[in-house]
Amino acid sequence: MLRILVADDHDVARRGIRSVLESRAGWEVCGEAKDGREAIALAATCKPDLILLDIGMPNLNGLEAARQILAASPDALILILTMHDSDQIVREVLRAGARGFLLKSDAGRDLIAAVEALQQQRTFFTTKVSQMVLNGFLNRENQELPEEEELDVLTSREREVIQLLAEGKTSKEVAATLNLSVKTAETHRTNLMRKLDLHSVADLTRYAVRNGIVQVF
């Protein structure tokens, strides 16, 4: 039995994915999550063999959830689902350590094949991503400094804070979500602004969108 965790903030999408996966004999969806935090918690408790993560989830996006899941379980098999395949998102997916990348528009056709590939310890990427890798997409020597270098200066906690602020949450709400004091949340906000040379929440939101921390649909 292949146990699969599905994380997507849209109920209809989760039901559709579950239906496709469970049509395959021997596959079972052992849990469903609506955001990255639920996905991390369920990954720890239900011990899935494979995790499907949508990128554009509230509270904690799929990329940051992938990083944290892999930090705790380096052998976890993670398949990223997304509506977009911009260069920036592709970079972050690969750098996060996901084993597969699938566009939602292709899920009806390729979802089974993608899961089979990861189950067999292979990778699965869309044609565009595969071509990027073959062309030495990650070869830093042949690139100008990419935008994700900016993201490297942030800690995992800072990426969490910037997502919540970009989603419009107040310092008090950020503190409650992350189990911090309001003072600590405000300190994180101040440090982020200084570190990234940003001067308003609007600047911070644009940064979050540009670097794939939040997505605009």
Secondary structure, DSSP 8 states (H G I E B T S, - for coil): -EEEEEE-S-HHHHHHHHHHHHTSTTEEEEEEESSHHHHHHHHHHH--SEEEEESS-SSS-HHHHHHHHHHH-TT-EEEEEES---HHHHHHHHHHT-SEEEEGGGHHHHHHHHHHHHHTT--EE-HHHHHHHHTTTT-GGGS---THHHHHTS-HHHHHHHHHHHTT--HHHHHHHHT--HHHHHHHHHHHHHHHT--SHHHHHHHHHHTTSS---
